[in-house]
Amino acid sequence: MRPYYSKILKELFYQNIIYTRAKLGLTQEQMAETLEMDVRSFMNLDHGKNGCSALTLSLYLIYFCEDVPKFLSELKAEFEKEDNSIA
């Protein structure tokens, strides 16, 4: 079941990164610096190629996420939707 959760988190995080970067007008370099990662790794996140680490997710929630409860609620809803489709 874990790969399903990873896929869901990857997609939700990707959507949020795209939205945040556009809204704040930040470059990939600026986002990478704040998330304490190299630019190439951030580019892979920004293009939806890779998922995020726990540290990257935590830094995103601390520095960029406007509504952490909403983000977590959306993630939980997607997890539960996946759980129900498997059952």
PyMOL commands that set and color helices and strands:
alter all, ss='L'
color gray80, all
select helices_A, chain A and resi 2-24+28-34+39-46+54-63+68-86
alter helices_A, ss='H'
color red, helices_A
deselect
rebuild
show_as cartoon
